[in-house]
Amino acid sequence: MKLFSRAVLIATTTALTAGASFAAPATYKVDSAHTYPSFEADHFGGVSVWRGKINSTSGTVVYDKEAGTGTVDVQMDMATIDFGNEKLNGHASSPDMFDVQKFPHATYSGKLVGTKNGDPTQIDGNLTLHGVTKPVTLKINSFKCITDRMSKKERCGADASGTINREDFGVSFGKSMGFNQEVKLQIQIEALRQ
């Protein structure tokens, strides 16, 4: 009887341990070929809206599906800012604006918070841009995980949005000419489970 009880205890402990490791948070590597932080900025106080993106990103996402929690850490190469206009790209990279020689990277680090139908709905984090760090909340508009057909790894993706005031980060070029300093963020991100 003692042997039977001990065997049941070992089997139960093993099953619980296996279950705990299965439900452990997983690490995902940002897929830079499918991740483009993009933005919308005013041009001359409402004359038009310029749209751009950052072409090179890297980072990791740690996600616990069972708890609906996790962390996001993304680094953006500011020298790859792209408005679809080479002259504007050059100006945006200059000391007038993002000064990419002095501040080559922007980073965003945050925590996944809130869930709906088991999926995260928001990221509360900090954006470091132009050497200034400020809190920025991103709303997760869509979130989905699939098995990637090519790599056979789990691929998760999200569409997120938010708003910043670029003057808060010391990038106030054009304010005296009537440029609205509010910038809308539209971020697509995909990441592969490691």
Contacts in CASP RR format, 6 or more apart in sequence:
PFRMAT RR
TARGET T0000
AUTHOR 0000-0000-0000
METHOD contacts of the structure
MODEL  1
MKLFSRAVLIATTTALTAGASFAAPATYKVDSAHTYPSFEADHFGGVSVW
RGKINSTSGTVVYDKEAGTGTVDVQMDMATIDFGNEKLNGHASSPDMFDV
QKFPHATYSGKLVGTKNGDPTQIDGNLTLHGVTKPVTLKINSFKCITDRM
SKKERCGADASGTINREDFGVSFGKSMGFNQEVKLQIQIEALRQ
23 64 0 8 1.000
23 65 0 8 1.000
23 66 0 8 1.000
24 64 0 8 1.000
25 62 0 8 1.000
25 63 0 8 1.000
25 64 0 8 1.000
25 67 0 8 1.000
25 69 0 8 1.000
25 70 0 8 1.000
26 62 0 8 1.000
26 63 0 8 1.000
26 64 0 8 1.000
26 65 0 8 1.000
26 154 0 8 1.000
26 193 0 8 1.000
26 194 0 8 1.000
27 60 0 8 1.000
27 61 0 8 1.000
27 62 0 8 1.000
27 193 0 8 1.000
27 194 0 8 1.000
28 60 0 8 1.000
28 61 0 8 1.000
28 62 0 8 1.000
28 63 0 8 1.000
28 154 0 8 1.000
28 156 0 8 1.000
28 191 0 8 1.000
28 192 0 8 1.000
28 193 0 8 1.000
28 194 0 8 1.000
29 59 0 8 1.000
29 60 0 8 1.000
29 191 0 8 1.000
29 192 0 8 1.000
29 194 0 8 1.000
30 57 0 8 1.000
30 58 0 8 1.000
30 59 0 8 1.000
30 60 0 8 1.000
30 61 0 8 1.000
30 74 0 8 1.000
30 189 0 8 1.000
30 190 0 8 1.000
30 191 0 8 1.000
31 155 0 8 1.000
31 190 0 8 1.000
31 191 0 8 1.000
31 192 0 8 1.000
32 56 0 8 1.000
32 57 0 8 1.000
32 58 0 8 1.000
34 188 0 8 1.000
34 189 0 8 1.000
34 190 0 8 1.000
35 57 0 8 1.000
35 74 0 8 1.000
35 188 0 8 1.000
35 189 0 8 1.000
35 190 0 8 1.000
35 191 0 8 1.000
36 53 0 8 1.000
36 54 0 8 1.000
36 55 0 8 1.000
36 57 0 8 1.000
36 187 0 8 1.000
36 188 0 8 1.000
37 53 0 8 1.000
37 54 0 8 1.000
37 57 0 8 1.000
37 74 0 8 1.000
37 76 0 8 1.000
37 108 0 8 1.000
37 185 0 8 1.000
37 187 0 8 1.000
38 51 0 8 1.000
38 52 0 8 1.000
38 53 0 8 1.000
38 54 0 8 1.000
38 185 0 8 1.000
38 186 0 8 1.000
38 187 0 8 1.000
38 188 0 8 1.000
39 51 0 8 1.000
39 52 0 8 1.000
39 53 0 8 1.000
39 183 0 8 1.000
39 184 0 8 1.000
39 185 0 8 1.000
39 186 0 8 1.000
40 49 0 8 1.000
40 50 0 8 1.000
40 51 0 8 1.000
40 52 0 8 1.000
40 183 0 8 1.000
40 184 0 8 1.000
40 186 0 8 1.000
41 49 0 8 1.000
41 50 0 8 1.000
41 51 0 8 1.000
41 52 0 8 1.000
41 166 0 8 1.000
41 179 0 8 1.000
41 183 0 8 1.000
42 49 0 8 1.000
42 50 0 8 1.000
42 179 0 8 1.000
42 180 0 8 1.000
42 181 0 8 1.000
42 182 0 8 1.000
43 49 0 8 1.000
43 50 0 8 1.000
43 179 0 8 1.000
44 177 0 8 1.000
44 178 0 8 1.000
44 179 0 8 1.000
45 177 0 8 1.000
45 178 0 8 1.000
45 179 0 8 1.000
45 180 0 8 1.000
46 180 0 8 1.000
50 83 0 8 1.000
50 88 0 8 1.000
51 83 0 8 1.000
52 81 0 8 1.000
52 82 0 8 1.000
52 83 0 8 1.000
52 84 0 8 1.000
53 81 0 8 1.000
53 82 0 8 1.000
54 76 0 8 1.000
54 77 0 8 1.000
54 78 0 8 1.000
54 80 0 8 1.000
54 81 0 8 1.000
54 82 0 8 1.000
54 106 0 8 1.000
55 77 0 8 1.000
55 80 0 8 1.000
55 81 0 8 1.000
55 82 0 8 1.000
56 76 0 8 1.000
56 77 0 8 1.000
56 79 0 8 1.000
56 80 0 8 1.000
57 74 0 8 1.000
57 75 0 8 1.000
57 76 0 8 1.000
57 77 0 8 1.000
58 74 0 8 1.000
58 75 0 8 1.000
59 73 0 8 1.000
59 74 0 8 1.000
59 75 0 8 1.000
60 73 0 8 1.000
60 191 0 8 1.000
61 70 0 8 1.000
61 71 0 8 1.000
61 72 0 8 1.000
61 73 0 8 1.000
61 156 0 8 1.000
61 189 0 8 1.000
61 191 0 8 1.000
62 70 0 8 1.000
62 71 0 8 1.000
63 69 0 8 1.000
63 70 0 8 1.000
63 112 0 8 1.000
63 120 0 8 1.000
63 156 0 8 1.000
64 70 0 8 1.000
65 118 0 8 1.000
68 112 0 8 1.000
68 114 0 8 1.000
68 115 0 8 1.000
68 118 0 8 1.000
68 120 0 8 1.000
69 111 0 8 1.000
69 112 0 8 1.000
69 113 0 8 1.000
69 120 0 8 1.000
70 111 0 8 1.000
70 112 0 8 1.000
70 120 0 8 1.000
71 109 0 8 1.000
71 110 0 8 1.000
71 111 0 8 1.000
71 112 0 8 1.000
72 108 0 8 1.000
72 109 0 8 1.000
72 110 0 8 1.000
72 111 0 8 1.000
72 112 0 8 1.000
72 123 0 8 1.000
72 125 0 8 1.000
73 107 0 8 1.000
73 108 0 8 1.000
73 109 0 8 1.000
73 110 0 8 1.000
74 107 0 8 1.000
74 108 0 8 1.000
74 109 0 8 1.000
74 189 0 8 1.000
75 105 0 8 1.000
75 106 0 8 1.000
75 107 0 8 1.000
76 105 0 8 1.000
76 106 0 8 1.000
76 107 0 8 1.000
76 108 0 8 1.000
77 104 0 8 1.000
77 105 0 8 1.000
78 93 0 8 1.000
78 98 0 8 1.000
78 100 0 8 1.000
78 103 0 8 1.000
78 104 0 8 1.000
78 105 0 8 1.000
78 106 0 8 1.000
79 93 0 8 1.000
79 100 0 8 1.000
79 104 0 8 1.000
81 89 0 8 1.000
81 92 0 8 1.000
81 93 0 8 1.000
81 98 0 8 1.000
81 100 0 8 1.000
82 89 0 8 1.000
83 89 0 8 1.000
83 92 0 8 1.000
91 97 0 8 1.000
92 98 0 8 1.000
93 99 0 8 1.000
93 100 0 8 1.000
95 101 0 8 1.000
95 102 0 8 1.000
96 173 0 8 1.000
97 171 0 8 1.000
97 173 0 8 1.000
98 129 0 8 1.000
98 130 0 8 1.000
98 171 0 8 1.000
99 130 0 8 1.000
103 129 0 8 1.000
103 130 0 8 1.000
103 131 0 8 1.000
106 127 0 8 1.000
106 128 0 8 1.000
106 129 0 8 1.000
106 130 0 8 1.000
107 127 0 8 1.000
107 128 0 8 1.000
108 125 0 8 1.000
108 126 0 8 1.000
108 127 0 8 1.000
108 128 0 8 1.000
108 136 0 8 1.000
109 125 0 8 1.000
109 126 0 8 1.000
110 123 0 8 1.000
110 124 0 8 1.000
110 125 0 8 1.000
110 126 0 8 1.000
111 123 0 8 1.000
111 124 0 8 1.000
111 125 0 8 1.000
112 120 0 8 1.000
112 122 0 8 1.000
112 123 0 8 1.000
112 140 0 8 1.000
113 120 0 8 1.000
113 121 0 8 1.000
113 122 0 8 1.000
113 123 0 8 1.000
113 124 0 8 1.000
114 120 0 8 1.000
114 121 0 8 1.000
114 122 0 8 1.000
115 121 0 8 1.000
119 140 0 8 1.000
119 143 0 8 1.000
119 144 0 8 1.000
120 140 0 8 1.000
120 143 0 8 1.000
120 158 0 8 1.000
121 139 0 8 1.000
121 140 0 8 1.000
122 137 0 8 1.000
122 138 0 8 1.000
122 139 0 8 1.000
122 140 0 8 1.000
123 137 0 8 1.000
123 138 0 8 1.000
123 140 0 8 1.000
123 160 0 8 1.000
124 135 0 8 1.000
124 137 0 8 1.000
125 135 0 8 1.000
125 136 0 8 1.000
125 137 0 8 1.000
125 138 0 8 1.000
126 133 0 8 1.000
126 134 0 8 1.000
126 135 0 8 1.000
126 136 0 8 1.000
127 133 0 8 1.000
127 134 0 8 1.000
127 135 0 8 1.000
127 136 0 8 1.000
127 164 0 8 1.000
127 169 0 8 1.000
129 164 0 8 1.000
129 169 0 8 1.000
129 171 0 8 1.000
130 169 0 8 1.000
130 170 0 8 1.000
130 171 0 8 1.000
131 169 0 8 1.000
132 168 0 8 1.000
132 169 0 8 1.000
132 170 0 8 1.000
134 164 0 8 1.000
134 168 0 8 1.000
134 169 0 8 1.000
136 162 0 8 1.000
136 164 0 8 1.000
136 185 0 8 1.000
137 162 0 8 1.000
138 160 0 8 1.000
138 161 0 8 1.000
138 162 0 8 1.000
138 185 0 8 1.000
138 187 0 8 1.000
139 160 0 8 1.000
139 161 0 8 1.000
139 162 0 8 1.000
140 158 0 8 1.000
140 159 0 8 1.000
140 160 0 8 1.000
141 158 0 8 1.000
141 159 0 8 1.000
141 160 0 8 1.000
141 161 0 8 1.000
142 158 0 8 1.000
142 159 0 8 1.000
143 156 0 8 1.000
143 157 0 8 1.000
143 158 0 8 1.000
144 156 0 8 1.000
144 157 0 8 1.000
144 158 0 8 1.000
145 154 0 8 1.000
145 155 0 8 1.000
145 156 0 8 1.000
145 157 0 8 1.000
146 154 0 8 1.000
146 155 0 8 1.000
147 153 0 8 1.000
147 154 0 8 1.000
147 155 0 8 1.000
148 154 0 8 1.000
148 155 0 8 1.000
148 192 0 8 1.000
151 192 0 8 1.000
153 192 0 8 1.000
153 193 0 8 1.000
153 194 0 8 1.000
154 192 0 8 1.000
154 193 0 8 1.000
155 190 0 8 1.000
155 191 0 8 1.000
155 192 0 8 1.000
155 193 0 8 1.000
156 190 0 8 1.000
156 191 0 8 1.000
156 193 0 8 1.000
157 188 0 8 1.000
157 189 0 8 1.000
157 190 0 8 1.000
157 191 0 8 1.000
158 188 0 8 1.000
158 189 0 8 1.000
159 186 0 8 1.000
159 187 0 8 1.000
159 188 0 8 1.000
160 185 0 8 1.000
160 186 0 8 1.000
160 187 0 8 1.000
160 189 0 8 1.000
161 184 0 8 1.000
161 185 0 8 1.000
161 186 0 8 1.000
161 187 0 8 1.000
162 184 0 8 1.000
162 185 0 8 1.000
163 182 0 8 1.000
163 183 0 8 1.000
163 184 0 8 1.000
163 185 0 8 1.000
164 182 0 8 1.000
164 183 0 8 1.000
164 185 0 8 1.000
165 181 0 8 1.000
165 182 0 8 1.000
165 183 0 8 1.000
166 172 0 8 1.000
166 181 0 8 1.000
166 182 0 8 1.000
166 183 0 8 1.000
167 175 0 8 1.000
167 181 0 8 1.000
172 181 0 8 1.000
173 179 0 8 1.000
175 181 0 8 1.000
END
